[in-house]
Amino acid sequence: MAVTDSDVVDGIAYDNETLIMEIYDHLDFEGQFEFDHLAILQDKINKYLWFIDCKQYADMYPDKEFNEYLINIHFLHELTENCKKYIDVSNEKLSLSNVKIVPFLSRIKQDT
């Protein structure tokens, strides 16, 4: 499961009335790939929003009601300014829907 597999929710759980979903993003932002990367990420996030809107989570948690939705994105590579702006703008628009996107830098440093 990864950001490039847009039809799959990478991870899902809940904490009280918050549904928590995970995206694992292994792609880099180097050079001209940045635009493509952001488009891939946007597609994945849109699928998660559809998952929320259609209450697809009810298949897994039929007796749960959720008031908040959290999408954690675990990035392997450092975020660019454009990616940070994209997440900020998305969070502004999603705040009325009680959805929040939270980026994490998950890079594991290796000693050489």
Long-range contacts (C-beta under 8 A, 24 or more apart in sequence): 2-26, 3-27, 3-40, 3-41, 3-44, 4-40, 6-40, 6-43, 6-44, 6-47, 7-47, 9-47, 9-48, 9-51, 12-57, 12-60, 14-61, 14-64, 14-66, 17-65, 17-66, 17-67, 17-68, 18-66, 18-67, 18-68, 18-69, 18-70, 19-52, 19-57, 19-61, 19-64, 19-66, 19-68, 19-69, 19-70, 20-70, 20-72, 21-48, 21-51, 21-69, 21-70, 21-71, 21-72, 22-71, 22-72, 22-73, 22-74, 23-48, 23-71, 23-72, 23-73, 23-74, 24-74, 24-106, 25-73, 25-74, 25-75, 25-76, 26-76, 27-76, 27-77, 28-76, 28-77, 29-77, 29-78, 29-79, 29-80, 29-83, 34-80, 34-82, 34-83, 37-83, 38-82, 38-83, 38-86, 41-73, 41-83, 41-86, 42-86, 45-71, 45-90, 45-101, 49-94, 49-99, 52-97, 52-99, 67-98, 68-98, 68-99, 68-100, 69-97, 69-98, 69-99, 69-100, 70-99, 70-100, 70-102, 71-99, 71-100, 71-101, 71-102, 72-102, 72-104, 73-101, 73-102, 73-103, 73-104, 74-104, 74-106, 75-103, 75-104, 75-105, 75-106, 75-107, 76-106, 76-107, 77-107, 78-105, 78-107, 79-103, 79-105
